[in-house]
């Protein structure tokens, strides 16, 4: 037997982006929504994330527009001291559960089906009961899974592991009850950074840590992404001026990164190594100092297999054994899939419209869906901004941010929505209240954004026209182990 459902929107998934999208739909329309999700509670990957994970950005910038996350508190202790609180996995899961049970379901316009598998074509079944449903969608299906997040606990290691060798995802670290001779953290993304910091926080001697870092990352200083009033307007203006000066003065892509590093716009873990990755990972200066305590950093590429006595990498080997605990942090959190238009006939495919801000992007897409006159205009207002991966993607990241500023500031409706959105904290210098003065400042900001984009385009074009880089020269650690 199949149960029929009529709804305006069929939303596939109940993760963070799905929740942000539905929240805005409920606020800005009278539409009905059916949410279908495979997990037993809302929150998506947060429901199976490692227990010590925290946001890298302030809680004030995450969640849904209608409900604050956290207590708007500034941490007074720990490595995030002096900055806005960072919600952890348990708090985030509880938050989304409250959004569902205290906002969505009481509205009478949301039907929520956890433990359900979507089969396509508006059909799904509940895995516990087997009950099957067929959905008639009046407006659109909303696919929130296209660029789904993958965490290490979702899949086995991507490399073969010999019997007797211990390889665990970060989720299993809190269950450790006996010390290991050595801890080997594999991966240098956000998860690898979190695993290293957690082990150090638990008192593991940095000398007992090995960090396999296939690509060193450029990092964002979390102090520079704090919303007002914690950050002073003068500090915000100074940061913007320093970044502008770095971009406009750069003679090459390499020179640009040297200038951004010197200005504090980007951070690196090792002062002696030029990073080649950029994934929007954010750290405090205190966390950076902790990471720099780890001296055994291996730069031999990716792990290809772990044998009984050796870790095989692209560029060499490392000794290992059964008394070593390997922590697999190599899951690629966000799929690098082809970009497709967000708005299509009968379908919304959620993707970021602002790099590394998925919930903000989902909320804005919902607003444009509710207010846009047609899909052509909607897609013009919401072009996809792919997640960055390489260092050069920082230039595209900056280009996109400037293009957003120009595009959305020219649209009075979106400009007003941004000013009211909790998920869009004002990280730009504040505008004067006087209309005439405000117009002058906006004109200057527009000119600055256009000038930066022209220079960034020039740097990218120059880089593409250069011959490929020469052979890699191993670091001392690489030469010793290669």
N, C-alpha and C positions, 0 to 999 in steps of 0.2 A: 504494500500500500504506500502511496506517495501523498504527502501533505502539500497542498499548494499555498504559496505566500505571495501577496502583492506588496510591493514596496517601491519607493522612489529610488533609493540607492542600495545596491548590494555591495557591501564592503568586505573584501577578502582579507582577513587578518584583523587582529585586535592589538597590534603592537603600538609603539609610541606614535608613529606617523598616522596610523589609522585612527587612534584616539584624538590626535590633534585635528585631523580632518573632520571627523564627525562632530567634535565639539563646536567648530566654527559653523558647520552646516546647521546644527540645532539652534545656534545663536542667531544666525542671519537668514534663516528661512523657516518655513513650516513643513519641510520635507520629512518623510519617514525613512528610516534606515534599518537594514538588516545586516548584522555583523556575524561573520562566520570565521571561526578561528580553531586551529588544531590543538591549542593549549587549554589547560583547565582554568585559566584565569587570564585577564588582560595583562599586557606588558610585553608580549613577544619575547625577544631574546633575553630581556631582563629576567624572565622567570627561570632561566637556566644559566645565567651568567655566574662567574665565580663570585663567591660571597663577599670578598673584600673589594670588589670593583666599586669605583665611585665615578661620578661625572668628572670630566676634565674641565668643564665650564661651570660657572655658578648655577646653583639650583634655580635662581631667579630667572634664568633664560631657558628653562626646560619645562616640558609637560604640555599642558593645554592652556589656551588663553583664559578660560573662565575661572581657573582655580590655581592659586599660587602653590608652588612646590617649596616646602621648607618653611622656615620662620623668618626669612629675610635677615638672617643672623650673620655676623662677621665672626669667623673662627678666631679664637684667642690663643689656642695651643696647636701644636703639631706643625707639619710642614706646609700647611695652608694658612698659617696664622696671618691675620691682617687682611684676609680676603673673604669674600662671601662664601658661605657654606657650600659643600659639594655633597649632594645626596648619594647614598649608597644603594645597592641593589634592593635590599629589603624595603627601604623607605620608598623607592620608586615603584616597586610592585604594589605596595600598600596604597600609594597615591593613585595609581591607575585603577585599582580595585574600588577606591572611594569615588573616583570620577564616574565609573560605570554604575555603581550602586546608588550613589547619591545625586547624580546629575542625569546620566543617560537614561537609565531605566525608569526613574520617576517621571520623566518627560512624557511617557506614554507613546513616544515616537521611535523608540529603538527596540528592536528585537535582537537578542544576543544569544548565539549558539556556540558555546565552548565545546571542546572535544569533538570537533566536526571537521570532516575532510571535504574540501571543495573539489568537485569532479569536472567542472567546466559546464558551460551552457546553462548556467543558473541552477545547477543541481548540486546537492551536497547530502551527506549522511552523517549522523551522530555516531561516533565510533563505539560508545558504550552501549547504546540501545539498538543501534542499527536502523533507527528511524530515518526514512528518506524524505527529502524535501525538494520541491520544484518551485523556483522563484520567478515570478513575472516582474521585470524591472521596468518601471515607467520612465526613468531618466537614464541612469548609467550604472554600470558595474565599475567599482573602484578597486583596482588591483594595487594593494600595498606591498605585495611580495616580490615585485619584479627585481628590485635591488635589495633583496632580503639580507639581513645581517647574519653572518656566520661567526660563531664563537667556538673555541677549541673543543668544548664539551659536546658539540654537535657532530663531530666526526673523528675517526681515528687519525693518528699521525699520517702525514702525507709521504712518509718514507718508511721503508721496512725496518723492523726492530727485532733483534735477535732474542730468543727465549732467555729469560733470566735477567734481562735488562729492564730497569724501571723507567718508564716514560709515562708521565701523567699530565693531564690538563691542569690549569691553575685551580680549577674547582676542588681538586683533591689535596691541595697544599694544607688547608686547615686540619685535615685528618692525619697529618704526619705526627707520629708519636715517638719516633726514634731519629736521632740526628743522622745525617748521611756524611760520608767522607767528603763529598763535594756536591754542589748544586750547579747544574748546567741549564741555563735559561736559553731557549732557542727562539729567536725572533726579537726584533727591535722596534715593533710597533707599540701602540698604546698598551696592549696586553703584556708584552715583554717588559715594558717600563713598569707597569703595575706589579708584575711578579717580582722583579728585582727590588722594588721599594718595599713590598710586603716582607720579603725575606730579610732585608736589612732591618726593618722595623721590629721583626721578631728576634733580633739579636744575632743573626748569622754573620760571622766574620766575613768582611769583603774578600779576604784572602781565600775563602772557601767557595767563592762564587766564580763561575765562568759564564760569560755572556757571549753567545754566538750572535753576531750582528752582521747579517748579510749586507745590509745597506744602512749606513749611518743616517739618522733623520735630522732634518731641520725641525726645531721645536718653536712653539709660540710661548712667550712669557705670559703666564696667566694674569699677572698684574696689569697687563695692557688691555685685557678684555673684561675688566670689572665695570659694572654699570655705575652710573651716578646714583646717589651722591658720594659713593665711596671714593671715586676718582674725581679730582679737582678739574674744573674746566681748563685751567692752565696746563695741567699735565696732559690732558687729551689733545689740546692744541699743539703742544710740544711734540708728542708722538707722531701726529699727522705731519707736522712740518719736517721731522727727521726722516720719515719714510719718503716724503716727497723729494727731499734733498737727495736721498740715496738713489732714487729712481732717476731723477733728472740729471744727476751728475755721473751716472754709470757709463763706462766706455765699452763694457762687454757684460755678458751674463755673469761671468766669474767676478768681475769688479762689482757688479750689483750686489752679489751675496756678501762680498767683503764689507761693503758699505752698510748693508742691512744688519750684519753681525755687529759691526762697530757701533751702530745706532741702537742696538738692543731690540730691533724689530723682529729678529730671529735669533734663536739660541742654538748652540751645538753642544753635544755632550763632551767631545774631546776637542780642545782648542787646536790640536795638531792634525785633525782630519777634516777634510772638506766633505760635508754630507752630500748624499746623492738622492735622498728620499725626502718627501714632504707629504704627510698624511694628516695635517692639522692637529697633531698631538700637542697638548698644552701642559706645561709644567710650571711649578713655582721655582724661584731661585733656590729655595731650600731643598726641594726635591732634586734639582740639578746637581747641587753639591753632593747629595747622597749618591746619586748615580756615578759621579766622578770618583767615588771611593773604590769602585770596581775597576781594578787594574788589568785583570785577565779578560780582555775583550778580544774576541777572535773574529777576524775579517777575512775569512776564506770562502765566502759565498754561502750557498744554502747547504743544509744537511741532505745527503742523498741516501744514507742508510746508517744504522747503528749496529755494529757487530759486537760480539762478546767482549772484545778488548779495545775497539777503536770506533770513533765517530768519523765517518767518511763525509767529506764536504767537497764542493766543486773544486776547491783549490788546495786540498791537503787533508791530513788526518789529525785527530786528537786522541789521546789515550782515554779509555773509560773502563767501566767494570760494574759488577752487580751492586757495589756499595755506593754508586753515584746515582743521584736522583735527577733525571732529565725532565724539564718542565717545557712542554710543547706549547708555544705561543705563536704558532705560525699560521693559524687560520686567517684567511684574507677576509677581514670583517665585512667589507662591502663588495659585492660582485661588480667587476668592471665590464658591464654589458653595453651593447650598442644603445645609443640614445634614440628614443622614439618620442614622437609628439605626446605631451601629457594629455591633451584633450583630443579625443577622436570620437567619431559617431558612436554613441552608446557606451563609451569606455573612457575612464581616467586611469592613466598609468602613473602612479606617484613616483616622482624622481626629484632630486634636489633642484631648486631654483636659486638657492644660495648654497655654495659649497660648504659642506660640513655642518649644516644647520638643518637637519631633516625635519624636526617638528615644526620649526618656523615655516619651512617650505610647504609642508602639508597644510598648515593653517592658511597660508596665503593662497594656495591653489584652491582651497574650499571657498575662500572669499571671492576669488575671481570667477569661480564656477557660479556662485550665487549672483554676481553682479555683471559679469561680462556679457556683451550683446551677442557674440557668436564665437565659435571656436577659433576662427582666424585671429581675432583680437585677443582671445584668451591665451593662445600660444605665443603671440607676440609679447604679451605682458609677462609670460612665464616660460621663457626659454630654459631648457635644461642646462644646469651647470654640473658637469661630471666631477666626481670626487677626485682630488689630486692624488698622485702617486710619486712622481719623480720630482727632483728639485726644480726643474724647469716649469713644472705645473704651478709653482708659486706665482710665476708671471701670469699664467692664465687665470689663477685664483684672483690676483689683483685686478687684472683686466675685467673680469666678471663683476667684481665688487664695484668698480667704477661705473660699468655699464648699468648695473642695477640702480645706482644712485641717479644716473641721468634719466633712465627709463621711468622709474617710479616717481621721482620728484616732479616729472612733467605730467603725471596723472593725479589730479586733485583727490579723487576717491581713494586711490591706493596710498597717497601721501598721508591722508587723514587716518586711514586704517593703520598704517605703520606707527603713527604717533600714539595711537591708543592701544597697540598690541603689547601685551606683557612679554611675548616671545621675541620682541624686537626692541631690546633696551637701547637707549641712545648712547652709542659709543663714539659719536662724532662731537666736535665742539658745539656747545649750545648756541642756538640762534637768538639774536636780539628780539625783544618784544616789539619794538617799533617797526612797523611795516616797511618804511623806507630803508632803515638800516638792515633789516632782514633781507630785503631784495638785493642789496649790495653784497652781503655775505654769501647769499645763494649764488649770485652771479660769479663771485670769486671761486666758490667751491666747484661750480660747473666748469669753469676754465681750468682749474687745477686737475680735475678728473680727466678732461679731454687731453690735456698736455701729458699727463702720466700715461694714458693709453697709447698716445702716439709714440712715446718713447719706448714703452714696453713692446709694442708691435715692431719697432725698429730693432730692438735687441733680439727678439725672437727670430726675425728675418735674417739678421746677421749670423745668428747661431746656426740656422739651418743651412746657410751657404758655406759654412766652414767645413774643412775635412774632418773625419772622425778623430777622436782623441788618440794619442799614441798608446803604447803598451803601459799596463799598470805596473807601478813599482811597489813591491810589497813593503808593508810596515815591518818594524822589527819583530813584532809578534808573528806576522805572517811568515817572515823568513825563517824564524826559529821552528815553525811547525810544518811548513810546506815541504 
